[in-house]
């Protein structure tokens, strides 16, 4: 990858009076946002700010009532017979499998992709044939959805409105196929209002979001398996408990439950228990297996319309699944000046390994890709995490990889309400007091901690000839990428300030776990 990056930093910003932008007595309001006195914000910025602030006034409670009403008001576009939906859940890998599947399908079909969260721009969440939704489309359709919520008194949350926006965009674009990634869990996720998916996929099960989904693998698997529908085939990954899924599939009278080996044969390249494993290989196999199952459904639809079925060849599938999402073991070389006369190139890897299972995968991938590295001497890491993860187990995993040397770790806190503060990370694992971190006594320092630590880590990595890993929550990646000089679409500071900076609650947070049915 070229290292001819240029910086385009947005300066630090202070938080405005957020709640003054909305009336606390109504869920949605028609008048312009009050802080936009000079009309300096675009309509896109106004509406996305409003969307991000929704949860300040509509506390999140897991359930389908709001989303079901919205979907019905939109004409239930995802249940129309001309649209085939692939619904994907899982603790890890679901975003990658969704992208690989959509990327392959779009060579023959018009494909909508809904994924979350985004890296740098809200528009990344909704794509048609690989192109993010435009700002003009967001303005048009988000306005419509806010109007529906206000008129029908639907206290929809951030994720529910965003899901409805995706459905509206896909309907307007008349896509053939929608690849739909769940936000959290499955059974009560907003995406689960669809009634007749062509395929349900569960990529993996790990201990995550335990306050909401349950604290055992079996409980979490039960929640994820909530996306299974009557008559719909189910594909599961190798780390999904088969007994749990088959029981639920039988109860719901799904078509069948398949594993990758049922469709692709035994993975002859699968490493032994003493060898490292590349999780991208597993994700690619999941995607190829999903494509095989989906082709039966698509062929039936084509024949019913009197059309010739489209068939993906082995080579077409192999090419389509090569794609990797950003910040999934994304490698780049960054030139760092260490003096007026001297500069060095630092290899940087960005990866959103955000829970213990994903971090183990990351370490195995590092060992496989850089077998001659001594992590205790040759590696430096920047890490920030979400508050609902197992902070001690995650950091213990990284610390063990670094030979127990906490000084090789740089701790950061993203400017996002789900982010774990540095204080919380240190409280969970006091041995990390020997790590690098910024003292976060206010929101402005908090918002800049990622950039500060990435900058410091880059310099130290250059001086010490180290590999630099930036990993953990997706919410640290936009700041990290900007500090690294990556030029890409990024939402403005007026959006960023309500997307997380200074807010320690709401946004994509979730309320108390509801009772299980």
ABEGO torsion letter per residue (X at the ends): XBABBBBBBBBBBBBBBAAAABBAABABBABBBAABAAGABBAAAAAAAAAAAAAAABBBBBEAAAAAAAAAAAGGAAABAABBBBBBBEABGAAAAAAAAAAAAAAABBBBBBBOBBAABAAAABBBGGBBBBAAAAAAAAAAAAAAAAAAGBBBBAAAAAAAAAAAAAAAAGBABBBBBBABEAAABAAAABABBABBBBABBBBBGAAAAEABAAAAAAAAAAABBBGBBBBBBAABBAAAAAAAAAAAGBABBBBAAAAAEBBAABBBAABBBBAAAAAAAAAAAAAAAAAAAAAAAAAAAGBBBBBBBAAAAAAAAABBBBGBGBBBBBBBBABAABBBBBBBBBBABABAAAAAAAAAAAAAABAABBAAAABBBBBBBBAABBAAAAAAAAAAAAGGBAAABBBBBBBBAABBBAAAAAAABAAAAABBBBBBABAAAAAAAAAAAAAAAAAAAAAAGBBBBBBEBAAAAAAAAAAAGBBBBBBBAAAAAAAGBGBABEEABBBBBBBBX
